Amino acid sequence: MKWPLSFTGSLLLALLVLATGCKDKEDNPVPYVDPCQLINGNLQWSFDNASYCADANIIADLAIVLTVNGLNSNGPSLTFELESVQPGTYGVDDNNNSFTYTDALGLAWITPVQNAGNIVVTSHDATQNLVKGTFNVALENPLSGTTKSMAGTFRLTYTN
C-alpha cells in the first residue's frame, strides 16, 4: 500500500518541479547588440549606394592631427585625417583632412586635389577625448578617374 502513495507523491512532485521550473523565452530575451557600436565609438558611412560601418575595429589617435581608421568585417576600410577636433566645418582636399578608402574589392579611393567636401565636428569633449561629427566627400579612384560620393557619421573616443 505504501508503494502507490509514494509513487503518486513522487509523480506530483515531479510535475510541480517541471511546471514551476520552466520559463518562457520572453522572460529572458537576448539583448540586442549593435554591431556598429564598438567600445571606443562608431564610424558609419555610405558609398556607392551601400551602407557600412566599422564593425571590426576603430582606431582614433590625436597627435598633430586626428587620424581615424575603421575596418568593416566584409573588407572595406576607411581612413581619414582631421586637422582639429574643435567644433566647426573643415574643408577636405589631398593635403588637409584627407580620406583614403578601400572598397570590398580592394580598389583604392582617395580625396581629389581640391574641394572634395567637408567634415563637420559637431561636438568635442576634451575631458573624455570624445569627438562627434559628420562628413560628406567626393572620392576618386586614381586608376580609372571615376569619382563617387561618400557620406557618414562618427562618434569616437581617441587616444593622444
Buried (B, 14 or more C-beta within 10 A) or exposed (E): EEEEEEEEEEEEEEEEEEEEEEEEEEEEEEEEEEEBEBEBBBBBBEBEEEEBBBBBBBBBEBEEBBBBBBBBEEEBBBBBBBBBBEEEEBEBBBEBBBBBBBBBEEBEBBBBEEEBBBBBBBEBEEEEBBBBBBBBBBBBBEEEEEEBEBBBBBBBBBEE
